[in-house]
Amino acid sequence: MLSTSLGSKVSGVETNLPVFKVKESSVRRRYSDFEWLRNELERDSKIVVPPLPGKALKRQLPFRGDDGIYEEEFIEDRRKGLEVFINKIAGHPLAQNEKCLHMFIQEPVIDKNYVPGKIRNT
């Protein structure tokens, strides 16, 4: 089971799934990190990657420069959407072997110069 939390545009991810070498981890992720993960999985895996929740509310008010991204309701809705996204990905047997997912869930810093591939279970 994975869970996410949001705070000042940062997401936390925790896991205790047995497929991962570290049984429990906690990392901080921005929305752009979720976008990176989704793009990597779309490019390199054979799974259908679910969509991410919206990046910002589509406000029609011209005086709103922040698109409502700091409103509690928006933050909670996006947090829930990111949690659904990461649970679907981490629960998919093919995605569980992708290096990008392991790095996303377990490494404090994402190395965007990594070599894509599969994790071998030893």
Helices and strands as residue ranges (DSSP letters): E 3-7, E 10-15, E 25-29, H 31-44, H 72-91, G 95-97, H 99-106
